[in-house]
Amino acid sequence: MAELDQEFLEYVVKKLVDNPDDVSVERTIDEMGVLLILKVSPKDMGQIIGREGQTARSLRTLLRVIGAKNNARVNLKIYEPEGTRKPDRGGRREERDMGSKVDEAVADLKL
């Protein structure tokens, strides 16, 4: 298996992203198995993760199959540099709820 899992991941990811030259895969082996750390351009992060994480989940499944054929456990970590995460949308919902509470309070005052 040597680096077949790494080569496979690089090949697939380079076909998915807009900046294939920025794709790199680091491979380490420890007692937990093989760990592949995928690094892509921040602009391509959404393409790799996919809608609701579906693309990343599919990549992990394929890597597990490759590992199983070679009696190894293969894990994928997608490297996210600091500041690349989108803000949590939960705050927006709270702001909307707060706005409706203010509207209700104003309506109560007009009684």
Backbone as CSV, one residue per row, in Angstrom:
resi,resn,N_x,N_y,N_z,CA_x,CA_y,CA_z,C_x,C_y,C_z
1,MET,0.846,-1.187,0.000,0.000,0.000,0.000,0.881,1.237,0.000
2,ALA,2.036,1.125,0.593,3.007,2.227,0.707,2.328,3.584,0.672
3,GLU,2.353,4.254,-0.439,1.734,5.576,-0.524,0.586,5.601,-1.527
4,LEU,-0.010,4.467,-1.826,-1.119,4.436,-2.776,-2.313,5.242,-2.279
5,ASP,-2.555,5.193,-0.970,-3.655,5.971,-0.403,-3.404,7.466,-0.572
6,GLN,-2.174,7.872,-0.370,-1.794,9.281,-0.523,-1.919,9.715,-1.989
7,GLU,-1.427,8.893,-2.887,-1.515,9.210,-4.316,-2.974,9.290,-4.770
8,PHE,-3.790,8.358,-4.297,-5.210,8.359,-4.648,-5.885,9.649,-4.190
9,LEU,-5.656,10.029,-2.937,-6.270,11.234,-2.397,-5.833,12.473,-3.181
10,GLU,-4.543,12.581,-3.455,-4.043,13.725,-4.226,-4.697,13.778,-5.599
11,TYR,-4.785,12.644,-6.271,-5.362,12.601,-7.608,-6.818,13.063,-7.594
12,VAL,-7.615,12.526,-6.703,-9.037,12.864,-6.644,-9.233,14.338,-6.281
13,VAL,-8.531,14.805,-5.279,-8.707,16.186,-4.821,-8.274,17.174,-5.897
14,LYS,-7.185,16.889,-6.598,-6.728,17.791,-7.657,-7.753,17.918,-8.780
15,LYS,-8.543,16.866,-8.986,-9.596,16.921,-10.001,-10.806,17.718,-9.520
16,LEU,-10.973,17.863,-8.208,-12.134,18.545,-7.644,-11.947,20.053,-7.480
17,VAL,-10.726,20.488,-7.255,-10.488,21.888,-6.874,-10.125,22.766,-8.071
18,ASP,-10.204,24.080,-7.852,-9.832,25.050,-8.883,-8.335,25.340,-8.894
19,ASN,-7.661,25.094,-7.771,-6.222,25.361,-7.641,-5.472,24.062,-7.315
20,PRO,-5.294,23.178,-8.303,-4.663,21.883,-8.013,-3.206,21.983,-7.573
21,ASP,-2.544,23.081,-7.916,-1.136,23.228,-7.522,-0.994,23.457,-6.016
22,ASP,-2.060,23.880,-5.359,-2.024,24.145,-3.917,-2.358,22.915,-3.082
23,VAL,-2.636,21.791,-3.717,-3.006,20.572,-2.999,-1.750,19.857,-2.517
24,SER,-1.749,19.505,-1.230,-0.661,18.680,-0.700,-1.240,17.723,0.336
25,VAL,-0.645,16.550,0.405,-1.082,15.531,1.350,0.129,15.061,2.133
26,GLU,0.016,15.149,3.445,1.079,14.687,4.343,0.632,13.356,4.938
27,ARG,1.505,12.368,4.927,1.153,11.022,5.399,2.001,10.656,6.597
28,THR,1.338,10.258,7.689,2.044,9.782,8.882,1.431,8.461,9.320
29,ILE,2.248,7.662,9.977,1.799,6.360,10.480,2.092,6.310,11.970
30,ASP,1.097,5.890,12.753,1.291,5.699,14.188,0.481,4.486,14.634
31,GLU,0.318,4.316,15.939,-0.398,3.141,16.456,-1.875,3.123,16.076
32,MET,-2.420,4.273,15.699,-3.824,4.365,15.295,-4.018,4.026,13.818
33,GLY,-2.945,3.963,13.052,-3.022,3.667,11.632,-2.378,4.763,10.810
34,VAL,-2.894,4.968,9.616,-2.365,5.969,8.689,-3.204,7.231,8.817
35,LEU,-2.538,8.366,8.912,-3.221,9.651,8.952,-2.784,10.460,7.745
36,LEU,-3.757,10.859,6.933,-3.492,11.721,5.790,-4.011,13.108,6.125
37,ILE,-3.129,14.095,6.049,-3.515,15.481,6.309,-3.557,16.197,4.964
38,LEU,-4.750,16.638,4.596,-4.976,17.290,3.314,-4.931,18.800,3.482
39,LYS,-4.124,19.449,2.650,-4.054,20.910,2.648,-4.419,21.391,1.253
40,VAL,-5.379,22.326,1.199,-5.797,22.922,-0.065,-5.847,24.435,0.102
41,SER,-5.997,25.132,-1.000,-6.154,26.577,-0.959,-7.417,26.922,-0.177
42,PRO,-7.391,27.984,0.634,-8.604,28.368,1.366,-9.800,28.596,0.441
43,LYS,-9.552,29.008,-0.789,-10.630,29.219,-1.755,-11.311,27.909,-2.140
44,ASP,-10.592,26.791,-2.035,-11.124,25.487,-2.430,-11.715,24.702,-1.264
45,MET,-11.657,25.252,-0.065,-12.106,24.523,1.118,-13.566,24.073,0.990
46,GLY,-14.407,24.929,0.470,-15.824,24.576,0.324,-16.040,23.423,-0.633
47,GLN,-15.236,23.346,-1.680,-15.367,22.255,-2.638,-14.950,20.924,-2.021
48,ILE,-13.982,20.954,-1.143,-13.505,19.720,-0.521,-14.472,19.253,0.562
49,ILE,-15.006,20.170,1.323,-15.933,19.791,2.382,-17.285,19.428,1.776
50,GLY,-17.754,20.201,0.819,-19.015,19.897,0.162,-20.214,20.325,0.979
51,ARG,-21.379,20.224,0.372,-22.616,20.591,1.050,-22.853,19.645,2.210
52,GLU,-22.967,20.221,3.393,-23.174,19.475,4.636,-22.088,18.424,4.869
53,GLY,-20.890,18.658,4.326,-19.770,17.748,4.556,-19.796,16.483,3.733
54,GLN,-20.645,16.429,2.728,-20.815,15.197,1.965,-19.565,14.787,1.195
55,THR,-18.853,15.734,0.588,-17.655,15.387,-0.175,-16.564,14.851,0.748
56,ALA,-16.357,15.518,1.873,-15.351,15.049,2.835,-15.710,13.658,3.360
57,ARG,-16.977,13.441,3.633,-17.436,12.137,4.125,-17.185,11.055,3.072
58,SER,-17.434,11.392,1.812,-17.201,10.428,0.729,-15.723,10.103,0.568
59,LEU,-14.874,11.120,0.667,-13.429,10.878,0.589,-12.977,9.953,1.710
60,ARG,-13.489,10.186,2.914,-13.121,9.332,4.055,-13.577,7.892,3.833
61,THR,-14.757,7.722,3.268,-15.270,6.376,2.990,-14.379,5.656,1.988
62,LEU,-14.015,6.339,0.912,-13.143,5.735,-0.092,-11.783,5.366,0.497
63,LEU,-11.250,6.231,1.342,-9.957,5.932,1.970,-10.067,4.740,2.919
64,ARG,-11.191,4.609,3.612,-11.397,3.441,4.478,-11.419,2.150,3.663
65,VAL,-12.031,2.211,2.481,-12.075,1.026,1.608,-10.671,0.654,1.155
66,ILE,-9.893,1.648,0.752,-8.511,1.394,0.342,-7.724,0.793,1.503
67,GLY,-7.912,1.356,2.694,-7.218,0.829,3.868,-7.636,-0.589,4.194
68,ALA,-8.922,-0.872,4.095,-9.427,-2.214,4.415,-8.848,-3.262,3.465
69,LYS,-8.688,-2.889,2.206,-8.099,-3.831,1.240,-6.658,-4.155,1.591
70,ASN,-6.014,-3.267,2.339,-4.604,-3.450,2.684,-4.383,-3.637,4.183
71,ASN,-5.452,-4.006,4.896,-5.380,-4.264,6.338,-4.793,-3.090,7.116
72,ALA,-5.236,-1.901,6.789,-4.769,-0.706,7.481,-5.957,0.211,7.744
73,ARG,-5.832,1.019,8.767,-6.856,2.016,9.066,-6.350,3.355,8.545
74,VAL,-7.111,3.950,7.626,-6.702,5.219,7.016,-7.686,6.297,7.456
75,ASN,-7.147,7.358,8.031,-7.960,8.487,8.482,-7.574,9.735,7.697
76,LEU,-8.546,10.621,7.497,-8.311,11.865,6.773,-8.595,13.049,7.678
77,LYS,-7.640,13.976,7.703,-7.836,15.237,8.397,-7.676,16.338,7.359
78,ILE,-8.662,17.235,7.306,-8.585,18.361,6.389,-8.067,19.548,7.184
79,TYR,-6.908,20.036,6.789,-6.259,21.131,7.508,-6.991,22.440,7.241
80,GLU,-7.380,23.119,8.320,-8.027,24.423,8.218,-7.158,25.451,8.924
81,PRO,-6.512,26.345,8.170,-5.701,27.369,8.811,-6.562,28.306,9.653
82,GLU,-5.963,28.953,10.629,-6.684,29.895,11.485,-7.379,30.954,10.647
83,GLY,-8.608,31.279,11.036,-9.344,32.348,10.376,-10.084,31.941,9.120
84,THR,-10.053,30.659,8.739,-10.751,30.242,7.525,-12.160,29.754,7.793
85,ARG,-12.503,29.511,9.030,-13.843,29.033,9.359,-14.847,30.157,9.251
86,LYS,-16.027,29.811,8.733,-17.106,30.784,8.687,-17.657,30.958,10.091
87,PRO,-18.153,32.149,10.402,-18.723,32.353,11.734,-19.941,31.468,11.937
88,ASP,-20.157,31.093,13.172,-21.291,30.248,13.520,-22.581,30.986,13.207
89,ARG,-23.485,30.337,12.518,-24.739,30.974,12.130,-25.722,31.061,13.283
90,GLY,-25.424,30.395,14.374,-26.320,30.428,15.528,-26.560,31.839,16.025
91,GLY,-25.555,32.685,15.974,-25.689,34.059,16.426,-26.707,34.828,15.613
92,ARG,-26.786,34.561,14.349,-27.756,35.248,13.504,-29.179,34.911,13.917
93,ARG,-29.424,33.670,14.234,-30.754,33.255,14.654,-31.134,33.948,15.963
94,GLU,-30.154,34.033,16.873,-30.416,34.715,18.143,-30.731,36.189,17.914
95,GLU,-30.039,36.803,16.944,-30.322,38.205,16.639,-31.735,38.369,16.098
96,ARG,-32.179,37.453,15.247,-33.541,37.515,14.719,-34.548,37.352,15.846
97,ASP,-34.292,36.390,16.731,-35.196,36.166,17.865,-35.248,37.405,18.748
98,MET,-34.094,38.037,18.957,-34.048,39.240,19.780,-34.856,40.353,19.122
99,GLY,-34.767,40.473,17.801,-35.529,41.491,17.089,-37.025,41.301,17.258
100,SER,-37.480,40.058,17.204,-38.917,39.824,17.370,-39.345,40.097,18.810
101,LYS,-38.467,39.837,19.771,-38.793,40.133,21.167,-38.892,41.634,21.392
102,VAL,-38.031,42.394,20.733,-38.089,43.856,20.856,-39.387,44.359,20.242
103,ASP,-39.757,43.810,19.088,-41.015,44.219,18.446,-42.217,43.927,19.364
104,GLU,-42.193,42.772,20.025,-43.278,42.419,20.941,-43.318,43.390,22.121
105,ALA,-42.164,43.756,22.638,-42.103,44.672,23.774,-42.643,46.048,23.381
106,VAL,-42.300,46.526,22.181,-42.789,47.818,21.709,-44.300,47.762,21.530
107,ALA,-44.798,46.664,20.995,-46.240,46.501,20.800,-46.948,46.523,22.157
108,ASP,-46.370,45.932,23.194,-46.969,45.929,24.529,-47.031,47.346,25.102
109,LEU,-46.020,48.161,24.809,-45.981,49.531,25.320,-47.084,50.406,24.723
110,LYS,-47.508,50.104,23.515,-48.515,50.913,22.829,-49.922,50.651,23.349
111,LEU,-50.090,49.656,24.193,-51.422,49.356,24.738,-51.894,50.477,25.525
